[in-house]
Amino acid sequence: MPRWAAEEQQRIHETLLATLPSPYPCHFGAIGESRGTNHYTYWDLNEDFRSEAKAVACDLEDFIAIQRDLPDERMSLLLMVGPPDPGRVFAWYRTMFWRILSALHAYDRAPQPPDVPDDPEDPRWEFTFGGETLFTFGTCPAYGPRRSRTLGECLVIGMQSRTVFRSINGSTPAGRAAKKRIRRSLAAYEDVPLLADSGDGKGSTTHKWKQYFPDVDGRPLTGTCPVRWEKR
């Protein structure tokens, strides 16, 4: 791991476990960091883009295999994209986020899960890899006052298997309670409106991709999903 990535991992660690002025609002992420179930890898922008995509795709395969072996553990993979550059604007981070997802898709050797369409324009589409449906989200320093979307000084892409949310999805009492708790924590953590595409507190939006990298102002995203790939 290059020095910048080791330093970024430490920054993320400190952000997730900080308690002042208020704890990080996603308690699942904080618990994962304290228990060691958050896994890390990196994407070095100084290296060849294709070789980095291939290496990270292998890491993602390994992560999915670990999660399958330990289905009761709620794990996350945090991909650090750097080194940091304070001159980058929000549009750069969002473009890079979708470019990386598209590049990883090109190295996905597993068939598409039967319950998830491969067409990003289908409202039921979600990012998948290795035969797993993944909840994916991006954070970056350009989010400014939306502090929950800033974990460090780089673009950080988080990935979690949807299987770990089966007992706490929006259709379960535990899931609705968790969503309410996170919303209360968000209100204390950052003084900005909740994301319009995060749902109404009882459920989430149909277009999951709109939650991956929302606008700073939290307004609804329009248009089509930004991924670029050919359907299989």
N, C-alpha and C positions, 0 to 999 in steps of 0.2 A: 504494500500500500504506500503510495507517495505521501510525502509529508503533509501536503495540503488536505488530503483525504483523512489522515489521522487527526489533524486539527479540526476538521469539519465534524468528524464523528464525535469528538469531545464537546463541541459546541451544541450539537443536537442532544447529546446526553444531558448536558446542563440545562438546556431549554425544557426538555421533557420532565426533568425531576425537580425543577425550581418550584418553590412554594410561595415566593413573594414577587410582586404584590398579590398574586393569586396563582393557584396551580394551573398547569396546562389543562385546557378544557376537555380534551379527549383522554379520559382516565384509562382507557384501554391501552393507548400508546404509552402513557406513563407507567402503567403496571408492567407492560411488556419490557420497557427499558430497565426497570428495577429487577425484574426476574431473569433478564438475559434472553428473552424470547424475541427481541428485535434483532434481526440479522442485517448486516451491512455489506454493501459492495460499492464499487465506484466506476465511473465512466470518465476517462481522462480525455479532455478535448484537445490536448496537445498530441495525441496519438491518432493513428488512422481510424476514421469513423467506422468503417466496416469491421475492422479487427476488434474494436471495442464492442460493437454490437454483437459479434459472435461470442466474445468472452462473457459479456453480461447475460446473453441468452443461456449459456452453460450454467452460470450462477443461478439464474432463475429456475432452470430445470432442477438443480440441486435443492433449492429452497422448497420447491413444490414437493419433491420426494421426501424431504424432512417433515413437511407438514402432513403428508399422507401417512407417514409412519407414526406421527403423534397427533392424531385427529382432535384430541381434546385440548391441545395447547393452542392458544390464540396468538399466532405469530405474524410478524410483519417483516417484509424485506424493504430496506431503505436504500435507494440508489442515489449516491451523491455524484453530481455532475459538475466537474470543475476543471481547473482551479478557479477560485472566485475572481470576479472582475467587478469592482464597484461601479463601472461605467455602463453596465448593461441595463436596458430598460425592460419594462414589463412585457412588451410584445416579443422581445427576444426570448425570454424564458418560456413563454407559452408556445411559441413556434418550435423551440427545441424540445419541449415536452412531447408534442405530438409527433415530431420527427423521430424521436427515440422510440416511441411506441410502435410507429410504423416500421422502423428498422428491426425491432425485436420480432415483430410478426413475421418478417421474412425468414427468420431462423427458427420458427416454430415448426417442428416436425410432427406434432401430434394432430390428429383429426379434430375438427371443430366440435365442441360439445353439442349434442343433438338439440338441446333446448335453447341454444343461443344462436341467432342468425349471424351469418358472416358479413352481411351488408350493413355498414355503419349508418345508412340512412333509415334502417328499420328501427322504430322506437324501442324495440326489445333488445337492441344490440348492447353488448358490454365487451370490454377487453378480455380476451382469453389467451392462455398460453399453456402448453403442455396438457391440454385437455381440461384445464381448470378455468372457471370463471373467476376473474380477479377484480376486487374493488381497488381502483387505482386513483391516486390523487397527487397533485403537484404542489410544492411550496417553494417560495423564493423570496429574497430580500426586498423585491420591488412591490410586495403586497402592502408595505407601509403600515397603516393603522390596523389592517386586518392581521393582527399579530399571530393568530393561530395558524396562519398560512406561511409563517416564516419560522423555519427550524434552525437555520444557520446562515451562512453567507453565500451558499451555492443554490442552484436548483436541486431540490431533493424530491425524488419520485418514490412514493410509498405504494406497496402492493400487498394485498391480503387476499387469501382465498375466501370466496363467498361461503364456503362450507362452514367456516368457524362462526358465521353469523346466523346459522339456522335456528338456534334456540333464542336469538335476540333480534329477529327481524321485525319489521313494522307490524306484522300480523300477530305478534305474541305480546302478552302483558309485560314480560321482561324487556322486550325490545322497545315498547312504547315508553316504559319507565326510563330506560337508558337514554333514549332520545331526549326526553324531557330534562334529564339531569345534565346532559351535554349542552342543551340550549341554555339552561340556567348558568352553567359554567362559562359559556361563551359570552353571555351578557356581562359577566363580571370581569372577563379577561380582556375584552376589546370593546370600545365604544363606537361600534359601527352596526348598521342593520344586519340582521341575519340574511343569509343567502336566499334569494327568491327561489332558486332551483333546488333547495334542500327539502322541499315538501312542507306540509302543514303541521308537523308535529306528530301526526298519526301515521303518515306514510311518506314516501319519497316520490320524486318525479319519475315519470316513465322513462325519459331520456337520461339514463345514468351518466352519459358522457358529460352532461352539463355540470355535474358535480366535480369532475376531475380537475378542471383548471378554470374556476369561475373568474369573472371580472372583479376588480378591486372594489367597485361600488356595490357589488352584490346583486345587480339588476339581472333579470332573466336573459339568458343567452338566446340568440336567434340564429337562423341559418342551419347548415348541415354540419355534421361531425367533421372535424378537421383531419382525421386520419387519412392517409393516402396509401391504398393498396388495392390489388386486384382480388376479387372474390375467388375462393378456391373452387 
